Amino acid sequence: MIANGTTTVEIKSGYGLDVETELRLLRVARRIGRETGITVRTTYLGAHVVPPEYADRREAYLDLVCDEMLPRVAREGLADAVDVFCDTIAFTPAETARVLAAAKRVGLAVKVHADQIGDTGAAALAAAHGAFSADHVEHASEDGIAALARAGTVAVLLPGAYYYLRETTKPPVAALRAHGVPIALATDCNPGTSPILTLPTILNMACVLFGLTPEESLIGATRHAARALGLTDRGELRPGARCDLALWDVGSPAELCYWLGASRCAGVVVAGEPR
C-alpha cells in the first residue's frame, strides 16, 4: 500500500467476534502504525455479524459488544471509531442504533456499513448519529442520501467489493452528486470480499464501474477519504496541512486512473519526510 501512495490507512477489527481476538486485532493495527511510520486509524467492528455461537442469542452478543468489548476498547485506547454492519444479513437498525449509542457514551466516533445488500434505512441512521461515514450505500434511498447531505456524512464507495461479489446494483452516484454528499473511495481490503491492496486500482474501478470522473476519484481517495476518517489536517495541498504526498509519474488525473497492473508511484512523503 505504501509503495502505491498510501500514507493514511484505516484498519478495522471484526474478524474475531470475541473479546480477546477483537482486542488483539486492534492492538496489532496500532502496532502497524508505529512500525511503518504511516498513520493508522483503527475502527472497532465487533458488530460485523452475529457469530454462529450466538445465532439464537443475538441480544446476548449485543450485550457483549456494548457492555464488555466497547468499554475495554475505549479504556485501552485501541480504536478511533466504531463501525456497525447494518443490513439484511447483519444487524437491524434498532440493534445498530444500540451499538452506536454505546460507542458515543464511551467517547468514540461512529460509522456504519450502510445499505450494501438492501435498503434498511442505514444511511439515514448513520446521518442521525452524526457518523463520519456511511460505507457501501449501493441500496441507499433518496431520503437516506438527503440525510447524509444534511449531516455532512461521507459516502464511502467500495468498487473492489462490488467487483469481487459480482454485484449488479451500483451506488446512486447521480443522487449523491445532486445532494452534494462527499464521495470517498477505499480499497475495502479484506479476506472475504475485496482482496485489493492498491488505491490506484480502486481509482480505475471507480471510473470504469461507477462512472466517477478522474477528478472525483482523486478527491475521493484524498480529501474526502481524510474526512471519512475524521481527519481535517490532510488530504489536500494547502498551507498548514500535514505534508503527506504521493508523487506520480503521470501527466493528469485521467492518466493516474488509467493504468492497471503497474505502479506509477515515483515517491512517497510522510509528514514532510521522503520514504
Protein Blocks (a to p, Z undefined) as FASTA:
>chain_A
ZZnopabdcddehinopaklmmmmmmmmmmmmmmnopacddddffblbccfklmmmmmlm
mmmmmmmmmmmmmmnopafbdcddddfklccfklmmmmmmmmmmnopacdddehklbceh
lmmmmmmnopabaghjlmpcfklmmmmmmnopacdddfklmmmnopabdcffklmmmnop
acdddekiafkloccfbfklmmmmmmmmnopafklmmmmmmmmmmmmnopakghiacehi
acdddddddfbfklmmmpghiafbfbdceehiaZZ
